[in-house]
Amino acid sequence: MAKNRKNPTIGKAVAEVWLAVTSQLFDSYHPERHYMRGPGPKWHAKHAQPRLTAEPDLGGALKIAA
């Protein structure tokens, strides 16, 4: 019969180190990918500033008669 060992064997120690290293290197959980990164389209629609155009707005004061 095999003896019940309380001390970890070298194989178990190597396995624990390997598991720790691989779980750190190949961790697939990245919470920063799931968090909001900035204002969304609703915020932009609510806080939209009027856009500046190259043409002045004369308010219909100037009408060209043909």
PyMOL Python script that loads the backbone (N, CA, C, O; Angstrom):
from pymol import cmd

cmd.read_pdbstr("""\
ATOM      1  N   MET A   1       0.829  -1.181   0.000  1.00  0.00           N
ATOM      2  CA  MET A   1       0.000   0.000   0.000  1.00  0.00           C
ATOM      3  C   MET A   1       0.874   1.245   0.000  1.00  0.00           C
ATOM      4  O   MET A   1       1.983   1.258   0.533  1.00  0.00           O
ATOM      5  N   ALA A   2       0.337   2.284  -0.613  1.00  0.00           N
ATOM      6  CA  ALA A   2       1.080   3.540  -0.677  1.00  0.00           C
ATOM      7  C   ALA A   2       0.932   4.279   0.644  1.00  0.00           C
ATOM      8  O   ALA A   2      -0.104   4.230   1.307  1.00  0.00           O
ATOM      9  N   LYS A   3       2.005   4.959   0.995  1.00  0.00           N
ATOM     10  CA  LYS A   3       1.969   5.733   2.233  1.00  0.00           C
ATOM     11  C   LYS A   3       1.212   7.038   2.006  1.00  0.00           C
ATOM     12  O   LYS A   3       1.243   7.603   0.913  1.00  0.00           O
ATOM     13  N   ASN A   4       0.545   7.501   3.029  1.00  0.00           N
ATOM     14  CA  ASN A   4      -0.173   8.779   2.956  1.00  0.00           C
ATOM     15  C   ASN A   4       0.830   9.875   3.287  1.00  0.00           C
ATOM     16  O   ASN A   4       1.196  10.059   4.448  1.00  0.00           O
ATOM     17  N   ARG A   5       1.270  10.595   2.277  1.00  0.00           N
ATOM     18  CA  ARG A   5       2.284  11.632   2.476  1.00  0.00           C
ATOM     19  C   ARG A   5       1.614  12.963   2.785  1.00  0.00           C
ATOM     20  O   ARG A   5       0.660  13.357   2.114  1.00  0.00           O
ATOM     21  N   LYS A   6       2.112  13.645   3.792  1.00  0.00           N
ATOM     22  CA  LYS A   6       1.605  14.973   4.115  1.00  0.00           C
ATOM     23  C   LYS A   6       2.434  16.048   3.436  1.00  0.00           C
ATOM     24  O   LYS A   6       1.955  17.166   3.244  1.00  0.00           O
ATOM     25  N   ASN A   7       3.676  15.729   3.068  1.00  0.00           N
ATOM     26  CA  ASN A   7       4.543  16.669   2.365  1.00  0.00           C
ATOM     27  C   ASN A   7       4.242  16.609   0.875  1.00  0.00           C
ATOM     28  O   ASN A   7       4.088  15.524   0.313  1.00  0.00           O
ATOM     29  N   PRO A   8       4.156  17.778   0.229  1.00  0.00           N
ATOM     30  CA  PRO A   8       3.896  17.758  -1.218  1.00  0.00           C
ATOM     31  C   PRO A   8       5.101  17.192  -1.980  1.00  0.00           C
ATOM     32  O   PRO A   8       6.255  17.425  -1.623  1.00  0.00           O
ATOM     33  N   THR A   9       4.795  16.458  -3.019  1.00  0.00           N
ATOM     34  CA  THR A   9       5.862  15.895  -3.832  1.00  0.00           C
ATOM     35  C   THR A   9       6.362  16.955  -4.805  1.00  0.00           C
ATOM     36  O   THR A   9       5.727  17.995  -4.984  1.00  0.00           O
ATOM     37  N   ILE A  10       7.494  16.687  -5.427  1.00  0.00           N
ATOM     38  CA  ILE A  10       8.077  17.636  -6.388  1.00  0.00           C
ATOM     39  C   ILE A  10       7.152  17.792  -7.591  1.00  0.00           C
ATOM     40  O   ILE A  10       7.057  18.880  -8.160  1.00  0.00           O
ATOM     41  N   GLY A  11       6.480  16.730  -7.979  1.00  0.00           N
ATOM     42  CA  GLY A  11       5.558  16.802  -9.110  1.00  0.00           C
ATOM     43  C   GLY A  11       4.382  17.724  -8.833  1.00  0.00           C
ATOM     44  O   GLY A  11       3.957  18.491  -9.698  1.00  0.00           O
ATOM     45  N   LYS A  12       3.864  17.637  -7.614  1.00  0.00           N
ATOM     46  CA  LYS A  12       2.747  18.495  -7.251  1.00  0.00           C
ATOM     47  C   LYS A  12       3.191  19.952  -7.165  1.00  0.00           C
ATOM     48  O   LYS A  12       2.443  20.850  -7.552  1.00  0.00           O
ATOM     49  N   ALA A  13       4.394  20.191  -6.665  1.00  0.00           N
ATOM     50  CA  ALA A  13       4.915  21.553  -6.571  1.00  0.00           C
ATOM     51  C   ALA A  13       5.114  22.145  -7.966  1.00  0.00           C
ATOM     52  O   ALA A  13       4.793  23.310  -8.202  1.00  0.00           O
ATOM     53  N   VAL A  14       5.644  21.342  -8.885  1.00  0.00           N
ATOM     54  CA  VAL A  14       5.848  21.804 -10.263  1.00  0.00           C
ATOM     55  C   VAL A  14       4.495  22.090 -10.918  1.00  0.00           C
ATOM     56  O   VAL A  14       4.340  23.077 -11.636  1.00  0.00           O
ATOM     57  N   ALA A  15       3.536  21.230 -10.668  1.00  0.00           N
ATOM     58  CA  ALA A  15       2.206  21.424 -11.244  1.00  0.00           C
ATOM     59  C   ALA A  15       1.571  22.715 -10.721  1.00  0.00           C
ATOM     60  O   ALA A  15       0.941  23.444 -11.487  1.00  0.00           O
ATOM     61  N   GLU A  16       1.727  23.004  -9.438  1.00  0.00           N
ATOM     62  CA  GLU A  16       1.176  24.230  -8.876  1.00  0.00           C
ATOM     63  C   GLU A  16       1.837  25.464  -9.470  1.00  0.00           C
ATOM     64  O   GLU A  16       1.164  26.452  -9.763  1.00  0.00           O
ATOM     65  N   VAL A  17       3.156  25.412  -9.648  1.00  0.00           N
ATOM     66  CA  VAL A  17       3.865  26.544 -10.246  1.00  0.00           C
ATOM     67  C   VAL A  17       3.428  26.726 -11.690  1.00  0.00           C
ATOM     68  O   VAL A  17       3.177  27.850 -12.127  1.00  0.00           O
ATOM     69  N   TRP A  18       3.335  25.630 -12.433  1.00  0.00           N
ATOM     70  CA  TRP A  18       2.910  25.698 -13.833  1.00  0.00           C
ATOM     71  C   TRP A  18       1.506  26.285 -13.950  1.00  0.00           C
ATOM     72  O   TRP A  18       1.248  27.109 -14.827  1.00  0.00           O
ATOM     73  N   LEU A  19       0.608  25.868 -13.079  1.00  0.00           N
ATOM     74  CA  LEU A  19      -0.755  26.381 -13.100  1.00  0.00           C
ATOM     75  C   LEU A  19      -0.782  27.878 -12.782  1.00  0.00           C
ATOM     76  O   LEU A  19      -1.520  28.634 -13.414  1.00  0.00           O
ATOM     77  N   ALA A  20       0.008  28.298 -11.820  1.00  0.00           N
ATOM     78  CA  ALA A  20       0.049  29.714 -11.466  1.00  0.00           C
ATOM     79  C   ALA A  20       0.595  30.556 -12.620  1.00  0.00           C
ATOM     80  O   ALA A  20       0.058  31.623 -12.916  1.00  0.00           O
ATOM     81  N   VAL A  21       1.647  30.086 -13.263  1.00  0.00           N
ATOM     82  CA  VAL A  21       2.261  30.837 -14.370  1.00  0.00           C
ATOM     83  C   VAL A  21       1.316  30.906 -15.557  1.00  0.00           C
ATOM     84  O   VAL A  21       1.114  31.982 -16.119  1.00  0.00           O
ATOM     85  N   THR A  22       0.740  29.794 -15.945  1.00  0.00           N
ATOM     86  CA  THR A  22      -0.134  29.792 -17.126  1.00  0.00           C
ATOM     87  C   THR A  22      -1.427  30.560 -16.869  1.00  0.00           C
ATOM     88  O   THR A  22      -1.963  31.180 -17.787  1.00  0.00           O
ATOM     89  N   SER A  23      -1.932  30.530 -15.651  1.00  0.00           N
ATOM     90  CA  SER A  23      -3.161  31.279 -15.391  1.00  0.00           C
ATOM     91  C   SER A  23      -2.899  32.780 -15.420  1.00  0.00           C
ATOM     92  O   SER A  23      -3.797  33.551 -15.758  1.00  0.00           O
ATOM     93  N   GLN A  24      -1.692  33.211 -15.074  1.00  0.00           N
ATOM     94  CA  GLN A  24      -1.358  34.631 -15.155  1.00  0.00           C
ATOM     95  C   GLN A  24      -1.075  35.059 -16.596  1.00  0.00           C
ATOM     96  O   GLN A  24      -1.463  36.156 -16.997  1.00  0.00           O
ATOM     97  N   LEU A  25      -0.419  34.225 -17.363  1.00  0.00           N
ATOM     98  CA  LEU A  25      -0.065  34.576 -18.743  1.00  0.00           C
ATOM     99  C   LEU A  25      -1.260  34.539 -19.681  1.00  0.00           C
ATOM    100  O   LEU A  25      -1.364  35.376 -20.578  1.00  0.00           O
ATOM    101  N   PHE A  26      -2.147  33.603 -19.494  1.00  0.00           N
ATOM    102  CA  PHE A  26      -3.247  33.396 -20.423  1.00  0.00           C
ATOM    103  C   PHE A  26      -4.592  33.690 -19.787  1.00  0.00           C
ATOM    104  O   PHE A  26      -5.580  33.010 -20.067  1.00  0.00           O
ATOM    105  N   ASP A  27      -4.633  34.689 -18.942  1.00  0.00           N
ATOM    106  CA  ASP A  27      -5.879  35.074 -18.296  1.00  0.00           C
ATOM    107  C   ASP A  27      -6.783  35.741 -19.323  1.00  0.00           C
ATOM    108  O   ASP A  27      -6.396  36.731 -19.944  1.00  0.00           O
ATOM    109  N   SER A  28      -7.987  35.201 -19.503  1.00  0.00           N
ATOM    110  CA  SER A  28      -8.886  35.731 -20.530  1.00  0.00           C
ATOM    111  C   SER A  28      -9.858  36.767 -19.978  1.00  0.00           C
ATOM    112  O   SER A  28     -10.667  37.304 -20.734  1.00  0.00           O
ATOM    113  N   TYR A  29      -9.803  37.057 -18.701  1.00  0.00           N
ATOM    114  CA  TYR A  29     -10.718  38.028 -18.108  1.00  0.00           C
ATOM    115  C   TYR A  29     -10.072  39.404 -18.115  1.00  0.00           C
ATOM    116  O   TYR A  29      -9.058  39.628 -17.454  1.00  0.00           O
ATOM    117  N   HIS A  30     -10.665  40.321 -18.865  1.00  0.00           N
ATOM    118  CA  HIS A  30     -10.180  41.693 -18.956  1.00  0.00           C
ATOM    119  C   HIS A  30     -11.355  42.626 -18.695  1.00  0.00           C
ATOM    120  O   HIS A  30     -12.094  42.959 -19.621  1.00  0.00           O
ATOM    121  N   PRO A  31     -11.541  43.058 -17.436  1.00  0.00           N
ATOM    122  CA  PRO A  31     -12.718  43.870 -17.134  1.00  0.00           C
ATOM    123  C   PRO A  31     -12.735  45.206 -17.847  1.00  0.00           C
ATOM    124  O   PRO A  31     -13.809  45.769 -18.059  1.00  0.00           O
ATOM    125  N   GLU A  32     -11.576  45.733 -18.225  1.00  0.00           N
ATOM    126  CA  GLU A  32     -11.558  47.033 -18.905  1.00  0.00           C
ATOM    127  C   GLU A  32     -12.242  46.957 -20.263  1.00  0.00           C
ATOM    128  O   GLU A  32     -12.629  47.989 -20.812  1.00  0.00           O
ATOM    129  N   ARG A  33     -12.396  45.780 -20.808  1.00  0.00           N
ATOM    130  CA  ARG A  33     -13.095  45.642 -22.090  1.00  0.00           C
ATOM    131  C   ARG A  33     -14.608  45.803 -21.944  1.00  0.00           C
ATOM    132  O   ARG A  33     -15.302  46.053 -22.929  1.00  0.00           O
ATOM    133  N   HIS A  34     -15.117  45.661 -20.732  1.00  0.00           N
ATOM    134  CA  HIS A  34     -16.558  45.668 -20.522  1.00  0.00           C
ATOM    135  C   HIS A  34     -17.075  46.970 -19.921  1.00  0.00           C
ATOM    136  O   HIS A  34     -18.286  47.168 -19.825  1.00  0.00           O
ATOM    137  N   TYR A  35     -16.188  47.841 -19.525  1.00  0.00           N
ATOM    138  CA  TYR A  35     -16.631  49.079 -18.902  1.00  0.00           C
ATOM    139  C   TYR A  35     -16.840  50.161 -19.947  1.00  0.00           C
ATOM    140  O   TYR A  35     -16.216  50.140 -21.008  1.00  0.00           O
ATOM    141  N   MET A  36     -17.726  51.112 -19.642  1.00  0.00           N
ATOM    142  CA  MET A  36     -18.015  52.209 -20.553  1.00  0.00           C
ATOM    143  C   MET A  36     -16.765  53.065 -20.734  1.00  0.00           C
ATOM    144  O   MET A  36     -16.116  53.432 -19.755  1.00  0.00           O
ATOM    145  N   ARG A  37     -16.435  53.373 -21.951  1.00  0.00           N
ATOM    146  CA  ARG A  37     -15.204  54.105 -22.244  1.00  0.00           C
ATOM    147  C   ARG A  37     -15.428  55.592 -22.473  1.00  0.00           C
ATOM    148  O   ARG A  37     -14.460  56.334 -22.641  1.00  0.00           O
ATOM    149  N   GLY A  38     -16.635  56.034 -22.485  1.00  0.00           N
ATOM    150  CA  GLY A  38     -16.893  57.449 -22.723  1.00  0.00           C
ATOM    151  C   GLY A  38     -18.357  57.681 -22.989  1.00  0.00           C
ATOM    152  O   GLY A  38     -19.160  56.748 -22.952  1.00  0.00           O
ATOM    153  N   PRO A  39     -18.706  58.915 -23.255  1.00  0.00           N
ATOM    154  CA  PRO A  39     -20.112  59.209 -23.500  1.00  0.00           C
ATOM    155  C   PRO A  39     -20.618  58.536 -24.775  1.00  0.00           C
ATOM    156  O   PRO A  39     -19.905  58.428 -25.772  1.00  0.00           O
ATOM    157  N   GLY A  40     -21.846  58.099 -24.709  1.00  0.00           N
ATOM    158  CA  GLY A  40     -22.442  57.409 -25.848  1.00  0.00           C
ATOM    159  C   GLY A  40     -23.254  58.341 -26.733  1.00  0.00           C
ATOM    160  O   GLY A  40     -23.224  59.558 -26.551  1.00  0.00           O
ATOM    161  N   PRO A  41     -23.968  57.783 -27.677  1.00  0.00           N
ATOM    162  CA  PRO A  41     -24.707  58.601 -28.635  1.00  0.00           C
ATOM    163  C   PRO A  41     -25.821  59.434 -28.008  1.00  0.00           C
ATOM    164  O   PRO A  41     -26.110  60.528 -28.493  1.00  0.00           O
ATOM    165  N   LYS A  42     -26.457  58.942 -26.935  1.00  0.00           N
ATOM    166  CA  LYS A  42     -27.516  59.726 -26.283  1.00  0.00           C
ATOM    167  C   LYS A  42     -26.926  60.971 -25.625  1.00  0.00           C
ATOM    168  O   LYS A  42     -27.524  62.046 -25.679  1.00  0.00           O
ATOM    169  N   TRP A  43     -25.760  60.829 -25.007  1.00  0.00           N
ATOM    170  CA  TRP A  43     -25.120  61.979 -24.375  1.00  0.00           C
ATOM    171  C   TRP A  43     -24.740  63.006 -25.430  1.00  0.00           C
ATOM    172  O   TRP A  43     -24.939  64.205 -25.236  1.00  0.00           O
ATOM    173  N   HIS A  44     -24.193  62.538 -26.547  1.00  0.00           N
ATOM    174  CA  HIS A  44     -23.796  63.460 -27.618  1.00  0.00           C
ATOM    175  C   HIS A  44     -25.008  64.181 -28.202  1.00  0.00           C
ATOM    176  O   HIS A  44     -24.927  65.363 -28.535  1.00  0.00           O
ATOM    177  N   ALA A  45     -26.122  63.480 -28.324  1.00  0.00           N
ATOM    178  CA  ALA A  45     -27.330  64.127 -28.855  1.00  0.00           C
ATOM    179  C   ALA A  45     -27.844  65.193 -27.886  1.00  0.00           C
ATOM    180  O   ALA A  45     -28.321  66.244 -28.313  1.00  0.00           O
ATOM    181  N   LYS A  46     -27.748  64.926 -26.612  1.00  0.00           N
ATOM    182  CA  LYS A  46     -28.242  65.877 -25.613  1.00  0.00           C
ATOM    183  C   LYS A  46     -27.339  67.100 -25.489  1.00  0.00           C
ATOM    184  O   LYS A  46     -27.828  68.213 -25.297  1.00  0.00           O
ATOM    185  N   HIS A  47     -26.041  66.905 -25.597  1.00  0.00           N
ATOM    186  CA  HIS A  47     -25.077  67.977 -25.387  1.00  0.00           C
ATOM    187  C   HIS A  47     -24.489  68.518 -26.689  1.00  0.00           C
ATOM    188  O   HIS A  47     -23.425  69.136 -26.678  1.00  0.00           O
ATOM    189  N   ALA A  48     -25.163  68.292 -27.790  1.00  0.00           N
ATOM    190  CA  ALA A  48     -24.633  68.717 -29.087  1.00  0.00           C
ATOM    191  C   ALA A  48     -24.577  70.246 -29.159  1.00  0.00           C
ATOM    192  O   ALA A  48     -25.521  70.938 -28.778  1.00  0.00           O
ATOM    193  N   GLN A  49     -23.477  70.739 -29.643  1.00  0.00           N
ATOM    194  CA  GLN A  49     -23.292  72.166 -29.868  1.00  0.00           C
ATOM    195  C   GLN A  49     -23.598  72.450 -31.335  1.00  0.00           C
ATOM    196  O   GLN A  49     -23.335  71.610 -32.195  1.00  0.00           O
ATOM    197  N   PRO A  50     -24.155  73.631 -31.629  1.00  0.00           N
ATOM    198  CA  PRO A  50     -24.375  73.945 -33.044  1.00  0.00           C
ATOM    199  C   PRO A  50     -23.037  74.004 -33.776  1.00  0.00           C
ATOM    200  O   PRO A  50     -22.058  74.566 -33.285  1.00  0.00           O
ATOM    201  N   ARG A  51     -23.029  73.422 -34.929  1.00  0.00           N
ATOM    202  CA  ARG A  51     -21.778  73.366 -35.699  1.00  0.00           C
ATOM    203  C   ARG A  51     -21.524  74.685 -36.399  1.00  0.00           C
ATOM    204  O   ARG A  51     -22.444  75.341 -36.888  1.00  0.00           O
ATOM    205  N   LEU A  52     -20.273  75.053 -36.435  1.00  0.00           N
ATOM    206  CA  LEU A  52     -19.878  76.269 -37.138  1.00  0.00           C
ATOM    207  C   LEU A  52     -19.734  75.965 -38.625  1.00  0.00           C
ATOM    208  O   LEU A  52     -19.161  74.946 -39.009  1.00  0.00           O
ATOM    209  N   THR A  53     -20.252  76.847 -39.441  1.00  0.00           N
ATOM    210  CA  THR A  53     -20.131  76.666 -40.881  1.00  0.00           C
ATOM    211  C   THR A  53     -19.254  77.765 -41.455  1.00  0.00           C
ATOM    212  O   THR A  53     -19.039  78.799 -40.823  1.00  0.00           O
ATOM    213  N   ALA A  54     -18.767  77.537 -42.621  1.00  0.00           N
ATOM    214  CA  ALA A  54     -17.916  78.530 -43.271  1.00  0.00           C
ATOM    215  C   ALA A  54     -18.755  79.687 -43.823  1.00  0.00           C
ATOM    216  O   ALA A  54     -18.238  80.784 -44.032  1.00  0.00           O
ATOM    217  N   GLU A  55     -20.036  79.445 -44.056  1.00  0.00           N
ATOM    218  CA  GLU A  55     -20.912  80.484 -44.599  1.00  0.00           C
ATOM    219  C   GLU A  55     -21.628  81.193 -43.457  1.00  0.00           C
ATOM    220  O   GLU A  55     -22.125  80.536 -42.543  1.00  0.00           O
ATOM    221  N   PRO A  56     -21.688  82.499 -43.492  1.00  0.00           N
ATOM    222  CA  PRO A  56     -22.396  83.216 -42.430  1.00  0.00           C
ATOM    223  C   PRO A  56     -23.903  83.043 -42.561  1.00  0.00           C
ATOM    224  O   PRO A  56     -24.436  82.951 -43.668  1.00  0.00           O
ATOM    225  N   ASP A  57     -24.579  83.000 -41.426  1.00  0.00           N
ATOM    226  CA  ASP A  57     -26.032  82.906 -41.427  1.00  0.00           C
ATOM    227  C   ASP A  57     -26.601  84.305 -41.437  1.00  0.00           C
ATOM    228  O   ASP A  57     -26.498  85.028 -40.446  1.00  0.00           O
ATOM    229  N   LEU A  58     -27.199  84.693 -42.544  1.00  0.00           N
ATOM    230  CA  LEU A  58     -27.733  86.055 -42.675  1.00  0.00           C
ATOM    231  C   LEU A  58     -29.189  86.128 -42.238  1.00  0.00           C
ATOM    232  O   LEU A  58     -29.794  87.198 -42.291  1.00  0.00           O
ATOM    233  N   GLY A  59     -29.741  85.040 -41.821  1.00  0.00           N
ATOM    234  CA  GLY A  59     -31.102  85.039 -41.305  1.00  0.00           C
ATOM    235  C   GLY A  59     -32.150  85.357 -42.344  1.00  0.00           C
ATOM    236  O   GLY A  59     -33.234  85.820 -41.990  1.00  0.00           O
ATOM    237  N   GLY A  60     -31.879  85.137 -43.573  1.00  0.00           N
ATOM    238  CA  GLY A  60     -32.837  85.400 -44.632  1.00  0.00           C
ATOM    239  C   GLY A  60     -32.924  86.879 -44.992  1.00  0.00           C
ATOM    240  O   GLY A  60     -33.820  87.263 -45.743  1.00  0.00           O
ATOM    241  N   ALA A  61     -32.025  87.726 -44.483  1.00  0.00           N
ATOM    242  CA  ALA A  61     -32.070  89.159 -44.754  1.00  0.00           C
ATOM    243  C   ALA A  61     -31.662  89.467 -46.189  1.00  0.00           C
ATOM    244  O   ALA A  61     -32.088  90.474 -46.754  1.00  0.00           O
ATOM    245  N   LEU A  62     -30.862  88.630 -46.765  1.00  0.00           N
ATOM    246  CA  LEU A  62     -30.363  88.876 -48.115  1.00  0.00           C
ATOM    247  C   LEU A  62     -31.036  87.893 -49.062  1.00  0.00           C
ATOM    248  O   LEU A  62     -30.814  86.685 -48.980  1.00  0.00           O
ATOM    249  N   LYS A  63     -31.849  88.414 -49.950  1.00  0.00           N
ATOM    250  CA  LYS A  63     -32.515  87.553 -50.931  1.00  0.00           C
ATOM    251  C   LYS A  63     -32.077  88.022 -52.315  1.00  0.00           C
ATOM    252  O   LYS A  63     -32.040  89.212 -52.625  1.00  0.00           O
ATOM    253  N   ILE A  64     -31.759  87.050 -53.103  1.00  0.00           N
ATOM    254  CA  ILE A  64     -31.288  87.362 -54.454  1.00  0.00           C
ATOM    255  C   ILE A  64     -32.497  87.297 -55.388  1.00  0.00           C
ATOM    256  O   ILE A  64     -33.187  86.280 -55.468  1.00  0.00           O
ATOM    257  N   ALA A  65     -32.733  88.392 -56.084  1.00  0.00           N
ATOM    258  CA  ALA A  65     -33.835  88.425 -57.033  1.00  0.00           C
ATOM    259  C   ALA A  65     -33.273  88.096 -58.415  1.00  0.00           C
ATOM    260  O   ALA A  65     -32.244  88.630 -58.828  1.00  0.00           O
ATOM    261  N   ALA A  66     -33.945  87.243 -59.087  1.00  0.00           N
ATOM    262  CA  ALA A  66     -33.459  86.883 -60.414  1.00  0.00           C
ATOM    263  C   ALA A  66     -34.254  87.552 -61.488  1.00  0.00           C
ATOM    264  O   ALA A  66     -33.978  87.359 -62.672  1.00  0.00           O
TER     265      ALA A  66
END
""", "prot")
cmd.dss("prot")
cmd.show_as("cartoon", "prot")
cmd.util.cbc("prot")
cmd.orient("prot")
